[in-house]
Amino acid sequence: MLDTTTTAPNINGLYIDGQWLQTSRRFDDLNPSDGSVWARVPEASAYETRQAIEAAERAFPKWSGLRFQKRADYMLKIAELIEKRASDFVAAAQFEGGGWYGKGVYETKAMPEIFKAAAAVCYAPVGEVLPSLHGKVSTAVRVPMGVIGVISPWNVPGILASRPFSFTMAMGNTIVLKPSEETPYMGGLFFAEIMEEAGIPPGVFNVITCSRESVAEVGDELVDNPSVKGIAFTGSTAVGRRIAAKCGAHLKKACIELGGKDSLIVLEDADMERATSAASFGAFMHQGQVCMSVEKVLVQEKVYDTFMQGFVARASNLKAGNVAHRSNVIGPLINDRQAAKVKRQLDDARAKGAKFPLGGGVSGRFVEPTILTHVTPDMEIWRDETFGPVAVVTPFRTDAEAIAMNNDTEYGLSSGIITQDEQRAMEIAQHLETGMCHVNCSTINDEAHAPFGGAKASGLGRYGGRWSLESFSETRWITLDRGQKPFPPVF
Ligand code: NAD
C-alpha cells in the first residue's frame, strides 16, 4: 500500500504558557526518506526557553496543589485524545521520523498506556509512616519538585517524550519539553496540541523547539536555570554525560537514559523459531534505531549453523525503501550523520576481516539489513553502539564466555536469553551487567509501569510507574511531636 498524504500538519509555534508563540526564525524538519522539507519549525533561543521556564514556575503551585484525582482525570483525557489522533501521529512517524507504518502504530498504542499508568500513580501512596524514638507521628513524604526539563531523542519520540514527562507531571511537577530537532512535531508539538485540547492549565506543559545549531544555547538555559529543579534526558551517551556532569555541578536531580550495545544470547536448547524472530525483530525494527536493539547475537556453537540459516532467511525477507510504501519495513536512517557512522563501522569491520552473510550495502541514508560474522574485539562494531539495521553474530562455548562477551562493552541497557532451561537463564541473567534482562524474549521491551533504565554508560536513574516518582520527587521527613521528646534541662 502507498501512502500519498505525506504533508505535515500546521505548525502553530512554540507552546508556552498555554499560547502558541511565533519566533523570528524557523528551521527545516526533513523527511528522511527523500530529504524533502516536511515542516518548518520555530527556532527558539535562550530567551524563549526562559519564558517557558518562568511560565512553568508560575503554574507549579496551583498544579501541585490540585486534587490528585483531577490530575488523574487530565492524564486519562490525554490518553483518550492520543487514541483519537493516532492517524496523525502515524503519518508523522513515517514522514518526519522515517519509520515503517507499523512502528508508528506501535507507538500510538503504547502512548495511551503510559498516560493511563500515570493516572494510576496519582492514587499511589505518597509516603510512609515511620516508628519514632519519641512517640512522634513521623512521616517520610514525597513531594513534587517544581519545573522539570525534559530533553528527548528522535528514534521513538512519542514514547520517549511521554514516558519521562507523564508520570512527572501527574505527580504535580510542571514541564518544559525540548524534543529532538529531527522530530520536533512527534516528540513535542504534537503533545502541545493534545495538552491544549485536554485543557491542561496554562504553563503546566510547555514545548520549545530548536535546530542543532541552537541546541547548546537552549540546552544550557534549560539545564543551568536555577528554576529548573530536575532534568530528564534521553539520548546519546556523549551528550548525556555532559548534561549529567552539569546537573551534578548544580546539585540538580537528573534521570539519564542513554545508548546501548545489547546482546541476545541463544542457548543450545532454544526454540529456533523464537530465537530467530527475537533476533530479527530486535535487530531490524526501526532500522535498528532503538536504544534496546539487538546489536550482538551470541549463539551456542552447537546450534550456530542452524541459527544462522534461519536468521539469514528471515532477514532476507525484509524490504528496504521509502516508508511511503507500507511494505518497506526497513526505512532510511534518520540523517546523513547516522548513515555515515554505520558505514564507517561496516567498512572498519570489512577491512579487519568480518564476513557478511547478508547485506552490507549503504546507499545514501538507506542501509540494507546486514548480518556480520567473524567479528573480533578490535573492530569498532564489537563494542560501540551502531544504531543501524546491523547484527553481529558470534558463537560461544560456555555460559561464562557468553556472559563475558555480553559485558565486554561500556554499555549495559538491556539483554535477552533464549532457552527452555529457565533455571539456567535466571542464573545467567544474574551476571549480565544490564539494567534489564528478558528471558525468552527480545531485548526490546517496555511497559509503562515497569522500571526502565540502564547500567554502566547506558544511564542513571529509572523511568516508569513508581520509579519515575522516585526520580522526580523530593522525600521530606515531617514529624509531629506530641510533647514527649525531652530537651536537656540546661536549656
Ligand atoms: P542526541 O544525544 O544527539 O540527542 C538527544 C537530545 O539531546 C536531542 O533532543 C538533542 O537535541 C539534545 N541535545 C543535543 N545536544 C544538546 C546540548 N548540548 N544540550 C542539551 N540538549 C542537547 O541523541 P539522539 O541522536 O537524538 O538519540 C539517539 C541516541 O539516544 C542513541 O544513542 C540511543 O541509544 C539513545 N537512546 C536511549 C534511550 C534509552 O531509553 N536509554 C532511548 C532512545 C534513545
Boltz pocket constraint, residues with backbone or C-beta under 6 A from the ligand:
constraints:
  - pocket:
      binder: B
      contacts: [[A, 151], [A, 152], [A, 153], [A, 154], [A, 155], [A, 156], [A, 160], [A, 178], [A, 179], [A, 180], [A, 181], [A, 210], [A, 215], [A, 216], [A, 218], [A, 219], [A, 220], [A, 234], [A, 235], [A, 236], [A, 237], [A, 239], [A, 240], [A, 257], [A, 258], [A, 259], [A, 260], [A, 290], [A, 291], [A, 292], [A, 385], [A, 387], [A, 413], [A, 454], [A, 458], [A, 459]]
      max_distance: 6.0
